[in-house]
């Protein structure tokens, strides 16, 4: 995981088993990601480049650089050459700016949680504007064609929420395939707050019944299968092993 959000909520979420000497500012300024800026979380096989205090100063320096939006993409390319990680996830800020551009330009897939509420749904309009800006500024590039998968999140079983969900899906249909809303809908649940309080993933704290995943965990695993179908078989195999172990 790479925390590009100034709020640093991702950096604060998981407990760390090893804290690296550096963080995001090192990755951006050096255009590389290595052991000196990769911290390990308490979750096996889950590492993070933390948002650090030096990031604002690094961004100021980058404004004078050539193509500053590509610095993270360069760093990830070098990381990919070592074939250590299956997936690199980048948490970007919601507000427009260099950090958002850095995260979006490096991405092969954009995932956008959208709450089906009137005010929150308006946040999708700046995202559409962002993709159009990249499309116009980098015509013919990989970035100009990156797809966005909106996720209806924290949905409640109310008439207004259902109506907003339908409106959002209709809005996405007008983007000529650039937006492809996920079929999986994440319902509002206190389980998320409980997991955050314990700094663990939901499936690590939600009780199982007869070895089967709880409802919230099952939904999240379904979302992973929808977004990353090539991992579906592997995930199901690991879940079966866990069930047999219990």
Phi and psi in degrees as a GROMACS rama.xvg file:
@    title "Ramachandran Plot"
@    xaxis  label "Phi"
@    yaxis  label "Psi"
@TYPE xy
-125.765  119.844  UNK-2
-94.0487  98.116  UNK-3
-98.6962  6.13067  UNK-4
-90.9159  123.872  UNK-5
-57.1184  -23.5098  UNK-6
-69.3339  -20.4431  UNK-7
55.7742  31.102  UNK-8
-65.84  -34.4718  UNK-9
-67.1481  -39.6524  UNK-10
-61.4081  -34.84  UNK-11
-85.9491  -14.1894  UNK-12
-70.9119  -57.1623  UNK-13
-91.034  144.688  UNK-14
-69.6555  145.14  UNK-15
-102.775  135.819  UNK-16
-94.0598  -20.9221  UNK-17
-147.1  126.043  UNK-18
-103.13  122.118  UNK-19
-72.126  159.286  UNK-20
-66.641  -36.5209  UNK-21
-121.865  -178.295  UNK-22
-144.785  -139.224  UNK-23
-61.0363  -39.1659  UNK-24
-59.407  -37.8789  UNK-25
-64.502  -46.9518  UNK-26
-60.4023  -40.0372  UNK-27
-75.1482  -43.2996  UNK-28
-72.734  -35.8654  UNK-29
-89.5067  -11.4502  UNK-30
59.1858  34.9357  UNK-31
-154.71  155.119  UNK-32
-123.728  117.81  UNK-33
-141.097  -171.055  UNK-34
-60.6817  -20.9138  UNK-35
-75.2103  -14.8494  UNK-36
-126.305  7.49435  UNK-37
-104.355  113.875  UNK-38
-92.9988  154.445  UNK-39
-105.122  133.912  UNK-40
-86.0074  173.624  UNK-41
-72.9234  -7.71989  UNK-42
-91.1557  128.198  UNK-43
-59.7562  136.512  UNK-44
67.9353  20.4431  UNK-45
-126.632  105.778  UNK-46
-110.934  165.864  UNK-47
-147.847  140.92  UNK-48
-95.8248  108.099  UNK-49
-75.7153  148.703  UNK-50
-73.2389  128.403  UNK-51
-124.168  171.283  UNK-52
-65.3256  -22.1551  UNK-53
-82.558  -4.70064  UNK-54
-62.3486  -46.0073  UNK-55
-56.4394  -43.462  UNK-56
-65.428  -37.6288  UNK-57
-63.8557  -39.2358  UNK-58
-63.8958  -38.1255  UNK-59
-62.594  -41.5535  UNK-60
-65.7593  -36.5882  UNK-61
-69.653  -24.5779  UNK-62
-61.8478  -23.5685  UNK-63
-92.8145  -3.2609  UNK-64
-84.6162  164.066  UNK-65
-80.7221  127.033  UNK-66
49.5531  59.5825  UNK-67
-62.6488  -24.6311  UNK-68
-67.2981  -14.3276  UNK-69
-95.8882  1.97411  UNK-70
-64.1522  -39.0001  UNK-71
-74.0501  -36.3313  UNK-72
-59.5461  -41.7148  UNK-73
-61.3752  -43.2713  UNK-74
-64.1657  -40.8298  UNK-75
-70.0908  -34.8699  UNK-76
-59.0878  -42.3903  UNK-77
-66.6182  -36.5269  UNK-78
-65.9873  -39.5887  UNK-79
-64.3235  -31.0475  UNK-80
-61.4485  -27.7136  UNK-81
-86.56  -8.69888  UNK-82
51.786  49.8129  UNK-83
-93.7762  -38.3839  UNK-84
-112.089  143.945  UNK-85
-75.9318  -39.1157  UNK-86
-139.888  140.247  UNK-87
-116.357  120.344  UNK-88
-107.231  133.407  UNK-89
-115.76  122.759  UNK-90
-93.2486  116.411  UNK-91
-106.2  158.042  UNK-92
-72.7776  153.807  UNK-93
-77.5896  -25.9272  UNK-94
-81.9446  146.249  UNK-95
-67.3757  139.358  UNK-96
165.878  -177.568  UNK-97
-62.9266  -40.6279  UNK-98
-63.2425  -38.9198  UNK-99
-64.7083  -43.938  UNK-100
-61.4833  -42.236  UNK-101
-59.6357  -42.924  UNK-102
-70.7731  -43.2376  UNK-103
-68.586  -41.8582  UNK-104
-62.9703  -33.1803  UNK-105
-79.4123  -12.4059  UNK-106
-84.0131  147.173  UNK-107
-100.464  -15.8028  UNK-108
-151.501  132.504  UNK-109
-102.42  132.617  UNK-110
-118.454  123.003  UNK-111
-126.088  104.078  UNK-112
-69.9331  132.671  UNK-113
-129.135  124.56  UNK-114
-84.9277  128.334  UNK-115
-76.4302  64.2418  UNK-116
-127.082  151.922  UNK-117
-54.0392  -51.1816  UNK-118
-70.9783  -43.5087  UNK-119
-65.6313  -34.4487  UNK-120
-63.8817  -25.5742  UNK-121
-67.099  -18.1296  UNK-122
-67.3791  -16.5687  UNK-123
-73.1324  -25.4484  UNK-124
-64.2354  -44.373  UNK-125
-62.2013  -31.5775  UNK-126
-67.8456  -40.9228  UNK-127
-62.539  -41.1635  UNK-128
-63.5561  -37.6251  UNK-129
-62.1168  -47.4993  UNK-130
-63.2894  -38.1178  UNK-131
-66.7557  -36.6785  UNK-132
-64.4836  -42.986  UNK-133
-66.0331  -40.0331  UNK-134
-61.0345  -40.1735  UNK-135
-77.2728  -34.5592  UNK-136
-81.8333  -22.6805  UNK-137
-130.795  57.505  UNK-138
-60.1823  134.186  UNK-139
83.1687  -5.64347  UNK-140
-85.3523  168.164  UNK-141
-60.3728  -38.8404  UNK-142
-63.5541  -31.8056  UNK-143
-69.213  -15.7728  UNK-144
-115.358  8.41525  UNK-145
-62.975  139.698  UNK-146
-94.8355  149.681  UNK-147
-114.537  131.595  UNK-148
-111.082  95.419  UNK-149
-69.0669  144.239  UNK-150
-121.268  121.982  UNK-151
-71.2974  115.43  UNK-152
-125.018  152.231  UNK-153
54.6852  39.1791  UNK-154
-75.711  139.521  UNK-155
-110.437  158.001  UNK-156
-87.3418  65.6942  UNK-157
-124.679  160.742  UNK-158
-61.3259  -41.2372  UNK-159
-64.9496  -42.7713  UNK-160
-64.0586  -42.0805  UNK-161
-64.8716  -39.5853  UNK-162
-66.4388  -41.2745  UNK-163
-66.9587  -37.5888  UNK-164
-60.9669  -43.8203  UNK-165
-63.4274  -41.5173  UNK-166
-63.9447  -40.8649  UNK-167
-63.5733  -44.9384  UNK-168
-62.3394  -37.1242  UNK-169
-65.075  -39.2706  UNK-170
-63.1287  -40.8779  UNK-171
-66.3431  -32.7674  UNK-172
-64.3618  -22.8222  UNK-173
-82.7927  -1.04097  UNK-174
-97.7716  16.0834  UNK-175
55.7203  41.6906  UNK-176
89.5974  -10.8626  UNK-177
-67.6808  -31.6605  UNK-178
-109.54  128.155  UNK-179
-131.878  94.8723  UNK-180
-63.2095  138.235  UNK-181
-68.7539  144.278  UNK-182
-72.3444  -31.8818  UNK-183
-70.7331  128.043  UNK-184
-111.695  130.243  UNK-185
-93.0071  113.073  UNK-186
-78.644  152.187  UNK-187
-64.3587  137.19  UNK-188
-157.114  142.064  UNK-189
-69.3978  -14.1689  UNK-190
-60.8672  -33.507  UNK-191
-64.7348  -43.0393  UNK-192
-65.1525  -38.0688  UNK-193
-64.9787  -42.2483  UNK-194
-64.6947  -42.0557  UNK-195
-63.9548  -38.64  UNK-196
-63.8608  -32.1713  UNK-197
-95.5053  0.161409  UNK-198
57.1313  44.4883  UNK-199
-134.659  166.41  UNK-200
-72.1665  155.469  UNK-201
-58.1274  -44.3508  UNK-202
-68.8718  -11.1007  UNK-203
-87.794  -9.52181  UNK-204
-124.554  -23.9879  UNK-205
-72.5456  128.92  UNK-206
-61.5591  146.178  UNK-207
-101.798  156.157  UNK-208
-120.013  117.392  UNK-209
54.4569  36.0057  UNK-210
85.9195  -13.2432  UNK-211
-82.2741  149.463  UNK-212
-62.6203  150.861  UNK-213
-70.8722  168.98  UNK-214
-61.474  -40.8097  UNK-215
-69.6301  -44.5698  UNK-216
-61.641  -42.5206  UNK-217
-61.5471  -37.8218  UNK-218
-65.3883  -41.6501  UNK-219
-67.9369  -37.6295  UNK-220
-65.9213  -36.5691  UNK-221
-64.1039  -36.4254  UNK-222
-65.4944  -43.017  UNK-223
-60.4312  -42.659  UNK-224
-63.2348  -34.7094  UNK-225
-73.4704  -41.3733  UNK-226
-77.8397  -36.6078  UNK-227
-129.397  69.4491  UNK-228
-59.2477  -25.2275  UNK-229
-68.2758  -14.3811  UNK-230
-99.0133  -5.47066  UNK-231
-58.8044  -48.9572  UNK-232
-62.3426  -41.9558  UNK-233
-64.9998  -41.4209  UNK-234
-64.6409  -45.1421  UNK-235
-62.3309  -37.1645  UNK-236
-64.4411  -41.1969  UNK-237
-68.6131  -36.0413  UNK-238
-65.0335  -40.3121  UNK-239
-63.197  -39.4605  UNK-240
-63.0796  -40.962  UNK-241
-63.965  -42.4677  UNK-242
-63.0138  -41.8112  UNK-243
-66.9746  -32.9127  UNK-244
-68.2187  -30.4076  UNK-245
